[in-house]
Amino acid sequence: MKRLVIILLVLSHQARAEEPQQPAVSVQQPPSAAETVLSLLRPYATLKPAVIPSSGAVESFGQPNASAITAAGNPVISVAPGDPRLTFQVAQSRLGLAVNETGQVRGQLEVDFVDFSKASPTVVSLPRLRLARIEWAPTPKFSIVAGQDWDLHAPVNAHGANLVGTRFLSGNTGFMRQQVKVLGVVGGFELAGAVGMEGANATAKDSAFELSGVPTFAVRGAWLVGKGRVGVSGIATSVLLGFGTQSQRRALSGGVTAFADVTFGRTTVRSELSLGRNMANIGLLGLGFGGPQDVDEWGGFVSARHGFTDMHFVYGTAGLARVLNRSAVRPSYSYPSMPADGSMPSMATAVLAGTGPGLLHNAGGTLGYELRLSKYLAFMLEGFVLDSEHQLTDFDATRTSGRRLALGGELAAMVTF
């Protein structure tokens, strides 16, 4: 009997030893606060070194340099306007941060390094705030956006390597604005409205923008076509012109635009057609800058990009802006002092006067090729032509022509991630 009990105990021990062992239960640690924050952030960047030669003077939003070319150079402001020139640029590179971009509450912050008052900067480049926006989207078809963002009005940009000068002042009028936007989708249509700041004031003191007390009001309606859209938009406000002078007055400022951004197979076409009054007075990138008189204008652009493969692309743009009442346009410059003997002042003493673009007519076109080696790296080679007519003072018009033609090109590398 004793031997039988020993045998049974041995067999029982062997059976337990042969039972499969249950793995130890792993306890997953919750993510730390730092990991949670990092999961909500997506940094992005576009790095763009470029080489830009031109046959003569060009200008960037009125400044006589090639940092973001928008027109052929004003012969009075430019240095040696008829001489060819060359510059290297990296300032159009940009850095951004998207915050919780798939959530109902999200944000975006973006900077670049463009300073139109610096011709070819290196280590003296400074960050420029482009975007600082928050968005609340309680449903996929409705959102409210507040902060500094692309203008609700005229929402389409042209293709090309010139990321900052993209057909502005030659048909493309919408830029950036501090505003509150409401956007909704009803069926196949987008409806949107916005209230925003009249313009940008970079001085320490309040100016006509703040003392006007009237924001901009914008509306937009678009038919959604695939991932693109076709629509119309408008913006308007009441501005104070001649602020602080005896000729101070209120005037209407704004414009209307028809736009399209559509894709057909491998081809994308973007275009705008605009009509406006005193548009440059409220931060739109048109020619009309009202003063003693209102300035009316029209313009538009078309831009197309076609991909032969995922590696080879061609693109082209053409744009035009024209003032309707030419006599109302003031020169963009002035002379701080006039010679005591009544002779004409030297053009070298002319300075920008803050009286708007001073352009009567501005047309431009580009033709380019893009070699995309990967989704991160591309090389772009494009040529451009600019035909610009500047308003000159009466005495400057007797010694030079305000009509200028400039040819040039840009070779750029583009790293995007």
Number of C-alpha atoms within 10 A of each C-alpha: 6 6 7 8 9 10 11 11 11 10 11 10 10 11 10 10 10 8 8 7 8 6 6 6 6 6 6 6 6 8 9 9 8 8 10 11 12 12 10 14 15 13 13 13 16 18 19 21 16 22 15 19 17 21 18 22 26 33 21 23 21 26 24 25 24 28 29 24 26 27 35 33 33 30 23 26 22 21 16 13 20 16 10 15 17 14 16 19 20 21 25 22 21 21 18 18 18 17 20 17 15 10 13 13 16 17 20 21 18 20 19 23 19 23 20 19 14 15 19 18 18 12 5 9 15 14 14 14 14 19 21 17 20 18 20 16 18 12 9 9 12 16 18 18 20 19 18 21 22 18 23 28 30 28 23 22 23 27 22 26 24 20 15 20 22 20 33 30 32 30 29 30 32 23 20 19 25 20 23 21 21 19 19 18 17 10 9 11 15 19 17 20 20 22 21 22 20 27 20 15 12 8 7 6 7 10 15 16 20 16 11 16 12 16 20 20 20 23 20 22 20 20 18 18 14 10 8 15 20 19 20 20 22 21 26 22 21 19 27 23 24 15 17 11 8 7 11 13 15 14 17 17 27 27 25 21 24 21 24 23 23 19 18 9 8 12 15 17 20 22 25 27 22 23 21 26 25 28 27 23 26 24 19 29 21 35 33 35 29 26 22 13 15 18 25 25 23 22 25 25 27 24 24 21 23 19 16 11 9 12 13 14 18 19 21 21 23 21 26 24 30 25 22 16 14 16 11 19 28 26 21 24 22 19 14 11 9 12 9 8 6 7 9 12 16 12 15 11 13 17 14 16 15 13 17 23 27 22 29 25 23 28 25 26 20 24 20 21 21 23 16 18 12 11 11 11 15 18 17 19 19 21 18 19 20 23 19 26 21 25 24 24 15 9 11 17 12 9 9 11 15 19 19 21 19 21 20 19 19 22 18 23 22 18 17 17 11
